[in-house]
Amino acid sequence: MLLLNIACTLGLIVVVACFDLPPLSGRYEVGTVAFEIIDPSRVDPLAPDTRVRDLMLSAYYPTTTPKNHGLANAYTAPHAAFLERKYGLPSGAAANVVSQAHTSAPIARSNNDMPLILFSPGYGLSRSMYTSILSSIASSSYIVLALDHPFDTDFIDYPDGRSVSNTQAKSVNWKSPEYVSLRADDVRFVLDQILGNASVAAQIPGVGDRVLKPAKVALFGHSAGGATAAWTMHLDARIGCGVDLDGVLVGPVVDAGLDRPFAILGAEDRKANVEPSWASLRAASTAWKGEVSVTGSLHYGFSDLGFEAQAWRDQGGGEVSAELGKLVDSVGPIAGGRMLRVMDAWMVDFWKGCLGGEGYGLWEKGASKEWPEVVVRED
């Protein structure tokens, strides 16, 4: 369901209707903040010139004091303008997507040791394209930290006005082990900084001079981000569990398996066509593992883009640009709002199991009337 906000206007002329991303599923309100961290020890191998690795992050976290902190837009103004050009959208269509997270609201102080969940997006996609799912997970009492990988994402803008795109990057095979290893290094650097550098942790409002001390750490990702999750878990024992959203896995983890819980949510075509890397990982892993496919979903539906693309299509009365039409076709026929609910429910259920010791209820129960589109792989 498209949640329309008050119409956005310019003078007396209606430009485009605002719409809100879907409501949060957890008991907490959520705060959000974006910030930059630089790794001076690594030269960026994808940059067209010599520069160090420069990361943008967004944090989503429970807050009990959202008052006086307005809801954040899903996209910054420069990023929204980029998307409106790319997909042939009316002016304001991307700029007026409103999240359910409150800008710079302070973190709930009683929860400084809540579990930390890291997120890596798909190749060519931005962390901002997962705002709804990240915020909703955070509302169930988790700190969620999402990062963009420079010269991989289609558009990253920095606080000083700079922007970079994957169109500027040196040629790279995004399915190669070397590329996924670079992403894993990004994640591990972020984890080092957020756990060990008080000035970085302090970017989250309300943390103050404390270092975050999460009870447990998890990692998930979409597409290449899912491959990053498995690879990073293989390298870093600090990460207690992970989720892959429809990503083909690469590297030694495929044959070595994992000794900590790992779950996979795949698109509809994974029901009949078993992904070899998933089968290999599951066979080699010694800890709990689960795999499901979602009927009606396609690869890019494992993001907010299903909800947003369908909303933009409907705002245009069904008349869309060729690029927006391709995007709509790439997310699958399942309603975008329903797909977000599926991802949220099944991932939060997994987090409760691996981070909270509550078991894996949905995953172990299998087919249900509540989630008829979710097919659990039994073999």
C-alpha positions in Angstrom: 0.0 0.0 0.0 1.3 3.4 -0.9 1.3 5.7 2.1 0.7 9.2 0.6 1.7 12.2 2.6 0.5 15.7 2.1 1.0 16.8 -1.5 4.4 18.6 -2.0 3.8 21.9 -3.7 5.7 24.7 -5.3 3.6 27.8 -5.0 0.1 26.9 -6.2 1.3 24.1 -8.5 1.3 20.5 -7.3 4.6 19.0 -8.3 4.4 15.5 -6.9 2.9 13.7 -3.9 5.2 12.8 -1.0 5.0 9.3 0.3 6.2 7.6 3.4 8.1 4.4 3.6 6.1 1.7 5.4 5.7 1.7 9.2 8.2 0.1 11.5 7.5 -3.3 12.9 9.3 -3.1 16.3 8.4 -1.4 19.5 10.9 1.4 19.3 11.0 4.6 17.4 14.2 4.9 15.4 16.9 7.6 15.0 19.3 7.9 12.1 22.5 9.7 11.3 24.9 9.6 8.3 28.7 10.1 8.7 32.0 9.6 7.0 35.0 7.6 8.0 38.3 7.5 6.2 40.8 4.6 6.2 44.2 6.3 5.7 46.0 2.9 5.6 44.4 1.8 2.3 44.7 3.3 -1.2 41.5 2.9 -3.0 42.1 0.4 -5.9 38.9 1.4 -7.7 39.4 5.1 -7.7 40.5 6.7 -11.0 43.2 8.6 -9.2 45.3 8.1 -6.1 43.2 8.5 -2.9 42.5 6.6 0.3 39.4 4.5 1.0 36.6 7.0 2.0 33.4 5.4 3.4 29.9 6.8 4.0 27.8 5.2 6.7 24.3 5.5 8.0 23.3 4.3 11.5 19.8 3.3 12.5 19.1 2.7 16.2 16.3 2.7 18.8 15.4 6.1 20.3 13.0 7.0 23.1 13.2 10.7 22.5 12.2 11.4 18.9 10.4 14.6 19.7 11.8 17.7 17.8 13.7 15.4 15.4 11.9 15.3 12.1 11.6 12.2 9.9 14.5 11.9 7.6 14.2 11.8 3.8 15.3 8.5 2.3 17.7 10.3 0.0 19.9 13.3 0.2 19.0 16.1 -2.2 22.0 15.4 -4.6 21.2 11.6 -4.5 17.6 12.2 -5.2 18.4 14.5 -8.1 20.6 11.8 -9.5 17.9 9.1 -9.2 15.3 11.5 -10.8 17.6 11.9 -13.8 18.4 8.2 -14.0 14.9 7.0 -13.9 13.2 9.9 -15.7 11.1 10.8 -12.6 9.3 14.1 -12.0 11.2 16.6 -10.0 10.8 15.8 -6.3 9.7 12.2 -6.8 12.8 10.8 -5.1 13.5 13.8 -2.9 10.1 13.5 -1.3 10.4 9.8 -0.1 10.1 10.1 3.6 11.5 7.5 6.0 10.3 6.4 9.4 13.6 7.3 11.1 14.1 10.6 13.0 17.1 12.7 12.0 19.8 12.8 14.7 17.5 11.6 17.5 19.6 10.4 20.4 20.1 6.7 20.9 18.2 5.1 23.8 20.8 5.2 26.5 19.7 2.0 28.2 20.6 0.1 25.1 24.3 0.9 24.5 25.1 -2.8 24.6 22.3 -3.9 22.2 23.4 -6.1 19.3 25.1 -4.4 16.3 24.1 -5.5 12.8 26.2 -4.4 9.9 24.9 -4.1 6.3 26.5 -4.2 2.9 24.4 -3.2 -0.2 24.3 -4.8 -3.6 26.7 -3.7 -6.4 25.6 -0.5 -7.9 23.1 0.2 -5.1 23.2 2.6 -2.2 22.7 2.0 1.4 19.9 4.6 1.1 18.0 2.1 -1.1 17.4 -0.1 2.0 16.3 2.7 4.4 13.0 1.0 5.1 14.3 -2.5 5.9 17.2 -1.1 7.9 15.0 1.2 10.0 12.5 -1.5 10.7 15.1 -4.0 11.9 16.5 -1.3 14.2 13.1 -0.8 15.7 13.4 -4.3 17.2 16.2 -3.1 19.5 19.3 -3.4 17.3 21.9 -0.9 16.2 22.1 -1.2 12.4 25.1 0.3 10.6 25.0 0.4 6.8 28.0 1.3 4.6 28.5 2.3 1.0 31.5 0.9 -0.9 33.2 3.7 -2.8 33.2 3.4 -6.7 30.8 0.5 -6.4 27.6 2.4 -5.5 25.9 4.3 -8.3 26.1 7.5 -6.3 27.7 8.5 -3.0 27.7 12.1 -1.8 29.9 13.3 1.0 29.4 16.1 3.7 31.8 18.4 1.8 29.8 18.3 -1.4 31.9 15.8 -3.3 30.2 12.8 -5.0 31.5 9.6 -6.6 30.0 7.0 -8.8 30.8 3.5 -10.1 30.9 5.0 -13.6 34.2 6.6 -12.5 35.7 3.3 -11.3 38.5 1.4 -12.8 37.3 -1.8 -14.5 36.5 -4.5 -12.0 34.8 -7.9 -12.1 32.3 -7.5 -9.2 31.8 -11.2 -8.9 35.6 -11.8 -8.4 37.1 -12.9 -5.1 39.4 -9.8 -5.2 36.4 -7.5 -5.4 34.5 -9.2 -2.6 37.7 -9.2 -0.5 37.9 -5.4 -0.9 34.3 -5.1 0.4 35.1 -7.4 3.3 38.1 -5.2 4.2 35.7 -2.2 4.3 33.3 -4.0 6.7 36.2 -5.0 9.0 37.5 -1.5 9.1 34.1 -0.1 10.0 33.8 -2.7 12.7 37.3 -1.9 14.1 36.4 1.8 14.2 32.9 1.6 15.7 34.0 -0.8 18.4 37.4 0.7 19.1 37.4 4.4 18.3 35.2 6.5 20.6 35.2 9.5 18.2 33.6 7.3 15.5 31.0 5.8 17.9 30.2 9.3 19.1 28.9 10.1 15.6 25.7 8.4 16.8 23.9 11.0 18.9 23.7 10.2 22.5 26.6 7.8 22.6 28.9 10.5 24.0 32.4 9.5 24.9 31.5 5.8 25.3 32.7 3.1 23.0 30.0 0.8 21.8 30.1 -2.6 23.5 27.4 -4.6 21.6 26.4 -7.9 23.2 26.8 -9.6 19.8 27.6 -8.6 16.2 25.9 -9.7 13.0 26.3 -8.9 9.2 24.0 -9.1 6.3 23.9 -7.9 2.7 22.1 -8.0 -0.6 23.6 -9.5 -3.8 27.4 -8.7 -3.7 26.7 -7.6 -0.1 25.5 -11.1 0.7 28.7 -12.5 -0.7 30.5 -9.9 1.4 28.6 -11.1 4.5 29.7 -14.8 4.1 33.3 -13.9 3.1 33.7 -11.5 6.1 32.3 -14.1 8.5 34.9 -16.5 7.2 37.6 -14.0 8.1 36.4 -12.4 11.3 35.2 -14.4 14.3 33.7 -11.3 15.9 30.7 -11.7 13.6 28.4 -14.2 15.2 25.9 -14.7 12.4 24.9 -13.5 8.9 22.3 -13.3 6.2 22.6 -13.3 2.4 19.8 -11.7 0.4 20.0 -13.4 -3.0 23.7 -13.1 -3.5 25.9 -15.6 -5.2 28.8 -16.5 -2.9 32.5 -16.6 -3.9 35.8 -17.4 -2.3 37.1 -20.0 0.1 34.0 -19.7 2.4 32.0 -21.6 -0.3 33.9 -24.8 0.3 35.0 -24.2 3.9 31.5 -23.4 5.2 30.8 -21.5 8.4 30.7 -22.5 12.1 28.2 -19.8 13.0 24.5 -19.4 11.9 23.9 -18.2 8.4 20.6 -17.7 6.5 19.8 -17.1 2.9 16.7 -15.4 1.4 16.5 -15.9 -2.4 14.3 -14.9 -5.3 11.6 -17.1 -6.7 13.8 -18.7 -9.3 15.9 -20.2 -6.6 13.2 -22.7 -5.8 13.8 -24.8 -8.9 17.3 -23.7 -9.7 19.5 -24.4 -6.8 22.4 -21.9 -6.5 25.6 -24.1 -6.4 27.4 -21.7 -4.0 24.6 -21.9 -1.5 24.4 -25.7 -1.7 28.1 -25.9 -1.2 28.1 -23.6 1.8 25.2 -25.3 3.4 26.9 -28.7 3.0 30.1 -27.6 4.5 28.7 -25.5 7.4 28.6 -27.0 10.9 26.2 -24.4 12.5 22.5 -23.7 12.0 21.7 -22.7 8.4 18.5 -21.9 6.6 17.4 -21.1 3.1 14.1 -19.7 1.8 12.8 -18.3 -1.5 10.1 -15.7 -1.9 7.5 -16.3 -4.6 7.0 -13.3 -6.8 10.3 -11.7 -6.1 13.2 -10.9 -8.4 16.8 -9.9 -7.5 16.3 -6.2 -7.0 13.2 -6.7 -4.9 15.4 -7.3 -1.9 15.6 -3.6 -1.2 13.3 -0.6 -0.9 13.3 -0.3 -4.7 10.3 -2.6 -5.1 8.1 -0.4 -3.0 9.5 2.9 -4.4 9.5 1.8 -8.1 5.9 0.7 -7.9 5.0 3.9 -6.1 6.7 6.0 -8.7 5.0 4.1 -11.5 1.6 4.6 -9.8 2.2 8.3 -9.3 2.8 8.6 -13.1 -0.5 6.9 -13.8 1.3 3.9 -15.3 3.2 6.0 -17.8 6.9 5.5 -17.1 10.3 6.0 -18.7 12.1 3.1 -20.2 14.6 3.1 -17.2 11.9 3.1 -14.6 10.1 0.4 -16.5 13.2 -1.8 -16.4 13.5 -1.1 -12.6 9.8 -2.1 -12.0 10.4 -5.3 -14.0 13.6 -6.1 -12.1 11.9 -6.2 -8.6 9.2 -8.8 -9.4 5.4 -8.8 -9.3 5.1 -9.1 -5.5 3.9 -5.9 -3.9 6.8 -3.9 -2.7 5.3 -3.3 0.7 4.6 -7.0 1.2 8.2 -7.8 0.2 9.5 -5.5 2.8 7.3 -7.2 5.4 8.6 -10.6 4.4 12.2 -9.6 4.6 11.7 -7.8 8.0 9.8 -10.6 9.6 12.1 -13.4 8.5 15.3 -11.5 9.3 14.2 -10.3 12.7 13.1 -13.9 13.5 16.6 -15.0 12.5 18.3 -12.2 14.6 16.2 -13.2 17.6 17.6 -16.7 17.2 21.2 -16.1 16.6 21.6 -12.9 18.6 19.0 -13.5 21.3 18.9 -17.3 21.7 15.1 -17.4 21.1 15.2 -20.1 18.4 14.4 -19.8 14.7 10.6 -20.1 14.8 9.6 -19.1 11.2 12.5 -20.9 9.7 11.9 -24.1 11.5 8.1 -24.0 11.2 8.3 -23.9 7.4 5.3 -23.2 5.2 2.5 -21.2 6.9 -0.8 -19.4 6.0 0.8 -16.1 7.3 3.7 -16.3 4.8 2.4 -18.3 1.8 4.9 -16.7 -0.5 7.9 -18.0 1.5 9.2 -21.5 0.5 11.6 -23.1 2.9 14.3 -25.4 1.4 14.2 -28.7 3.2 17.1 -30.5 1.6 
